[in-house]
Amino acid sequence: MIRLASQLFLDLGLDGRHGAPDTQHDLAVANTGGTVLALAPGIRCHLAGGLWLEVAGQLPVYTHLFGLQSVEPTAAAGAEYLAF
């Protein structure tokens, strides 16, 4: 994490996931499973006490998916309170 200001931080990660194709009755289900690697930038803001806000995204840079599938960039926002 890189401090941009006293309460503002920049984060950059690499997220990855792999899933085997789903199965039904011991047969692979079409268009399921594969591998995705994504850059994961985010920004975090410490508001007060234990309260943080975060906005983050995932930008796919590598995909190897089985069948007809697509992966698009995503974004999420959230709040976190650290009690301890």
PyMOL commands that set and color helices and strands:
alter all, ss='L'
color gray80, all
select strands_A, chain A and resi 2-5+8-19+23-24+27-28+34-48+51-65+74-81
alter strands_A, ss='S'
color yellow, strands_A
deselect
rebuild
show_as cartoon
